[in-house]
Amino acid sequence: MSSEAKRAANARYLSKFKAVSVRLTQEDAETIQRAADAAGESLSGYIGSAAKSRAERENNDKPKNP
């Protein structure tokens, strides 16, 4: 059993994140998992980092409105 303080701390921590579900083919999931392992990252961290990098790259390519 966890204490009320532990449950409250977990709730505060989890409130900083949003859960996102991604469906991948078995082959793609295995490929990405191997890449994450090789990079020393979790699968979630690897996917998040890759998505963030792409989003930043694509946003920087678009012209800014004056």
DSSP file (Angstrom, degrees, kcal/mol; ACC not computed):
  #  RESIDUE AA STRUCTURE BP1 BP2  ACC     N-H-->O    O-->H-N    N-H-->O    O-->H-N    TCO  KAPPA ALPHA  PHI   PSI    X-CA   Y-CA   Z-CA
    1    1 A M              0   0    0      0, 0.0     2,-0.3     0, 0.0     0, 0.0   0.000 360.0 360.0 360.0 137.5    0.0    0.0    0.0
    2    2 A S        -     0   0    0      1,-0.1     2,-0.1     2,-0.0     0, 0.0  -0.703 360.0-113.1 -97.3 153.6    1.2    3.5   -0.8
    3    3 A S     >  -     0   0    0     -2,-0.3     4,-2.3     1,-0.1     5,-0.2  -0.326  25.0-110.8 -79.0 164.6    0.7    6.4    1.5
    4    4 A E  H  > S+     0   0    0      1,-0.2     4,-2.4     2,-0.2     5,-0.2   0.874 120.1  55.0 -60.8 -38.0   -1.5    9.3    0.8
    5    5 A A  H  > S+     0   0    0      2,-0.2     4,-2.4     1,-0.2    -1,-0.2   0.900 107.7  48.7 -63.2 -41.2    1.7   11.5    0.4
    6    6 A K  H  > S+     0   0    0      2,-0.2     4,-2.6     1,-0.2    -2,-0.2   0.919 111.4  49.3 -65.4 -43.8    3.1    9.1   -2.2
    7    7 A R  H  X S+     0   0    0     -4,-2.3     4,-2.2     1,-0.2    -2,-0.2   0.901 112.1  48.9 -62.0 -40.6   -0.2    9.1   -4.2
    8    8 A A  H  X S+     0   0    0     -4,-2.4     4,-2.3     2,-0.2    -2,-0.2   0.900 111.2  49.5 -66.2 -41.2   -0.3   13.0   -4.0
    9    9 A A  H  X S+     0   0    0     -4,-2.4     4,-2.3     2,-0.2    -2,-0.2   0.911 111.1  49.5 -64.5 -42.1    3.4   13.2   -5.2
   10   10 A N  H  X S+     0   0    0     -4,-2.6     4,-2.9     1,-0.2     5,-0.2   0.909 110.0  51.1 -62.5 -41.7    2.7   10.8   -8.1
   11   11 A A  H  X S+     0   0    0     -4,-2.2     4,-1.5     2,-0.2    -2,-0.2   0.902 110.1  49.0 -63.2 -41.8   -0.4   12.8   -9.1
   12   12 A R  H  < S+     0   0    0     -4,-2.3     4,-0.4     2,-0.2    -1,-0.2   0.916 113.6  47.2 -63.3 -42.6    1.6   16.1   -9.1
   13   13 A Y  H >< S+     0   0    0     -4,-2.3     3,-1.4     1,-0.2    -2,-0.2   0.942 113.0  47.0 -63.3 -49.2    4.4   14.4  -11.2
   14   14 A L  H >< S+     0   0    0     -4,-2.9     3,-1.7     1,-0.3    -1,-0.2   0.747  98.1  71.0 -67.9 -23.5    1.9   12.9  -13.7
   15   15 A S  T 3< S+     0   0    0     -4,-1.5    -1,-0.3     1,-0.3    -2,-0.2   0.673  89.9  63.4 -67.5 -14.8    0.0   16.2  -14.1
   16   16 A K  T <  S+     0   0    0     -3,-1.4     2,-0.3    -4,-0.4    -1,-0.3   0.522 101.6  60.9 -83.8  -6.1    3.1   17.5  -16.0
   17   17 A F    <   -     0   0    0     -3,-1.7     2,-0.4    -4,-0.1     0, 0.0  -0.788  65.4-145.4-123.3 160.9    2.7   15.0  -18.8
   18   18 A K        -     0   0    0     -2,-0.3     2,-0.4     2,-0.0    -3,-0.0  -0.998  22.5-132.1-124.0 130.5    0.2   14.0  -21.4
   19   19 A A        -     0   0    0     -2,-0.4     2,-0.4     2,-0.0    -2,-0.0  -0.660  24.3-172.1 -82.2 134.3   -0.1   10.3  -22.4
   20   20 A V        -     0   0    0     -2,-0.4     2,-0.4     2,-0.0    -2,-0.0  -0.996  12.9-144.8-129.9 131.1   -0.1    9.7  -26.2
   21   21 A S        -     0   0    0     -2,-0.4     2,-0.4     2,-0.0    -2,-0.0  -0.805  15.7-171.9 -98.1 135.4   -0.8    6.4  -27.8
   22   22 A V        -     0   0    0     -2,-0.4     2,-0.5     2,-0.0    -2,-0.0  -0.992  11.8-150.5-128.5 131.7    1.0    5.4  -31.0
   23   23 A R        +     0   0    0     -2,-0.4     2,-0.3     6,-0.0    -2,-0.0  -0.901  23.2 172.3-103.9 127.2    0.3    2.4  -33.1
   24   24 A L        -     0   0    0     -2,-0.5     2,-0.1     2,-0.0    -2,-0.0  -0.916  37.6-102.4-128.1 153.7    3.2    0.9  -35.0
   25   25 A T     >  -     0   0    0     -2,-0.3     4,-2.7     1,-0.1     5,-0.2  -0.391  40.2-110.7 -66.0 157.8    3.7   -2.2  -37.1
   26   26 A Q  H  > S+     0   0    0      1,-0.2     4,-2.2     2,-0.2     5,-0.2   0.906 119.7  50.5 -56.9 -42.2    5.5   -4.9  -35.2
   27   27 A E  H  > S+     0   0    0      2,-0.2     4,-2.3     1,-0.2    -1,-0.2   0.925 111.4  46.3 -64.6 -45.8    8.5   -4.4  -37.5
   28   28 A D  H  > S+     0   0    0      1,-0.2     4,-2.7     2,-0.2     5,-0.2   0.911 111.6  52.3 -63.8 -42.0    8.6   -0.6  -37.0
   29   29 A A  H  X S+     0   0    0     -4,-2.7     4,-2.4     1,-0.2    -1,-0.2   0.906 111.0  47.1 -60.8 -42.2    8.3   -1.0  -33.2
   30   30 A E  H  X S+     0   0    0     -4,-2.2     4,-2.3    -5,-0.2    -1,-0.2   0.898 112.2  50.0 -67.3 -40.1   11.2   -3.4  -33.1
   31   31 A T  H  X S+     0   0    0     -4,-2.3     4,-2.0     2,-0.2    -2,-0.2   0.928 113.7  44.9 -62.7 -45.8   13.4   -1.2  -35.3
   32   32 A I  H  X S+     0   0    0     -4,-2.7     4,-2.6     1,-0.2    -2,-0.2   0.885 111.2  53.4 -67.8 -38.4   12.6    1.9  -33.1
   33   33 A Q  H  X S+     0   0    0     -4,-2.4     4,-2.6    -5,-0.2    -1,-0.2   0.913 108.7  49.4 -62.7 -42.3   13.2   -0.1  -29.9
   34   34 A R  H  X S+     0   0    0     -4,-2.3     4,-2.5     2,-0.2    -1,-0.2   0.906 111.6  49.2 -62.6 -41.0   16.6   -1.2  -31.1
   35   35 A A  H  X S+     0   0    0     -4,-2.0     4,-1.8     2,-0.2    -2,-0.2   0.907 111.6  48.9 -64.9 -41.3   17.5    2.3  -32.0
   36   36 A A  H  X>S+     0   0    0     -4,-2.6     5,-2.8     2,-0.2     4,-0.6   0.918 111.5  49.5 -63.5 -43.5   16.4    3.5  -28.6
   37   37 A D  H ><5S+     0   0    0     -4,-2.6     3,-1.0     1,-0.2    -2,-0.2   0.920 110.1  50.7 -60.3 -44.6   18.4    0.8  -26.9
   38   38 A A  H 3<5S+     0   0    0     -4,-2.5    -1,-0.2     1,-0.3    -2,-0.2   0.833 111.3  48.6 -63.9 -32.3   21.5    1.7  -28.9
   39   39 A A  H 3<5S-     0   0    0     -4,-1.8    -1,-0.3    -5,-0.2    -2,-0.2   0.530 114.0-119.4 -83.8  -6.6   21.0    5.4  -27.9
   40   40 A G  T <<5S+     0   0    0     -3,-1.0     2,-0.3    -4,-0.6    -3,-0.2   0.802  73.1 123.0  73.1  29.0   20.6    4.4  -24.3
   41   41 A E      < -     0   0    0     -5,-2.8    -1,-0.3    -6,-0.2    -2,-0.1  -0.796  66.6-105.1-119.1 160.7   17.1    5.9  -24.1
   42   42 A S     >  -     0   0    0     -2,-0.3     4,-2.5     1,-0.1     5,-0.2  -0.424  35.9-112.8 -73.7 160.9   13.7    4.6  -23.3
   43   43 A L  H  > S+     0   0    0      2,-0.2     4,-2.6     1,-0.2     5,-0.2   0.926 119.1  49.3 -60.9 -44.8   11.3    4.0  -26.2
   44   44 A S  H  > S+     0   0    0      1,-0.2     4,-2.6     2,-0.2    -1,-0.2   0.926 112.7  46.7 -61.1 -46.2    9.1    6.8  -25.0
   45   45 A G  H  > S+     0   0    0      2,-0.2     4,-2.4     1,-0.2    -1,-0.2   0.887 112.6  50.2 -63.5 -40.0   12.0    9.2  -24.6
   46   46 A Y  H  X S+     0   0    0     -4,-2.5     4,-2.3     2,-0.2    -2,-0.2   0.934 113.5  44.0 -65.2 -47.5   13.4    8.3  -28.0
   47   47 A I  H  X S+     0   0    0     -4,-2.6     4,-2.6     2,-0.2     5,-0.2   0.918 114.7  50.0 -65.0 -43.6   10.1    8.8  -29.8
   48   48 A G  H  X S+     0   0    0     -4,-2.6     4,-2.4    -5,-0.2    -2,-0.2   0.912 111.8  47.6 -60.9 -43.8    9.4   12.0  -28.0
   49   49 A S  H  X S+     0   0    0     -4,-2.4     4,-2.4     2,-0.2    -1,-0.2   0.905 112.9  48.6 -64.9 -42.5   12.9   13.4  -28.8
   50   50 A A  H  X S+     0   0    0     -4,-2.3     4,-2.1     2,-0.2    -2,-0.2   0.915 113.2  47.1 -64.4 -43.3   12.5   12.4  -32.5
   51   51 A A  H  X S+     0   0    0     -4,-2.6     4,-2.5     2,-0.2    -2,-0.2   0.902 112.7  49.2 -65.9 -41.2    9.1   14.0  -32.8
   52   52 A K  H  X S+     0   0    0     -4,-2.4     4,-2.5    -5,-0.2     5,-0.2   0.915 110.2  51.2 -65.2 -43.0   10.2   17.2  -31.0
   53   53 A S  H  X S+     0   0    0     -4,-2.4     4,-2.3     1,-0.2    -2,-0.2   0.917 112.2  46.4 -60.2 -43.9   13.2   17.5  -33.3
   54   54 A R  H  X S+     0   0    0     -4,-2.1     4,-2.8     2,-0.2     5,-0.2   0.922 111.6  50.9 -66.0 -43.1   11.1   17.1  -36.4
   55   55 A A  H  X S+     0   0    0     -4,-2.5     4,-2.3     1,-0.2    -2,-0.2   0.912 112.2  46.9 -61.2 -42.9    8.5   19.6  -35.2
   56   56 A E  H  X S+     0   0    0     -4,-2.5     4,-1.9     2,-0.2    -1,-0.2   0.911 112.8  49.8 -65.3 -42.1   11.2   22.2  -34.4
   57   57 A R  H  X S+     0   0    0     -4,-2.3     4,-1.0    -5,-0.2    -2,-0.2   0.921 113.5  45.2 -62.0 -45.7   12.9   21.6  -37.8
   58   58 A E  H  X S+     0   0    0     -4,-2.8     4,-0.6     1,-0.2    -1,-0.2   0.857 112.2  51.2 -70.6 -35.3    9.6   21.9  -39.7
   59   59 A N  H  < S+     0   0    0     -4,-2.3     3,-0.5    -5,-0.2    -1,-0.2   0.842 108.0  52.8 -69.6 -32.5    8.5   25.0  -37.7
   60   60 A N  H  < S+     0   0    0     -4,-1.9    -1,-0.2     1,-0.2    -2,-0.2   0.737 103.3  58.4 -74.5 -22.0   11.9   26.7  -38.4
   61   61 A D  H  < S+     0   0    0     -4,-1.0    -1,-0.2    -3,-0.2    -2,-0.2   0.697  89.7  88.2 -78.8 -19.3   11.4   26.1  -42.2
   62   62 A K  S  < S-     0   0    0     -4,-0.6     2,-0.1    -3,-0.5    -3,-0.0  -0.590  87.5-109.4 -83.8 140.1    8.2   28.0  -42.3
   63   63 A P        -     0   0    0      0, 0.0     2,-0.3     0, 0.0    -1,-0.1  -0.396  33.2-123.1 -65.9 143.1    8.2   31.8  -42.9
   64   64 A K        -     0   0    0     -4,-0.1    -4,-0.0    -2,-0.1     0, 0.0  -0.646  19.8-118.9 -86.7 142.8    7.3   33.9  -39.9
   65   65 A N              0   0    0     -2,-0.3    -1,-0.0     1,-0.1     0, 0.0  -0.659 360.0 360.0 -78.5 133.8    4.4   36.4  -40.2
   66   66 A P              0   0    0      0, 0.0    -1,-0.1     0, 0.0    -2,-0.0   0.508 360.0 360.0 -71.1 360.0    5.6   40.0  -39.5
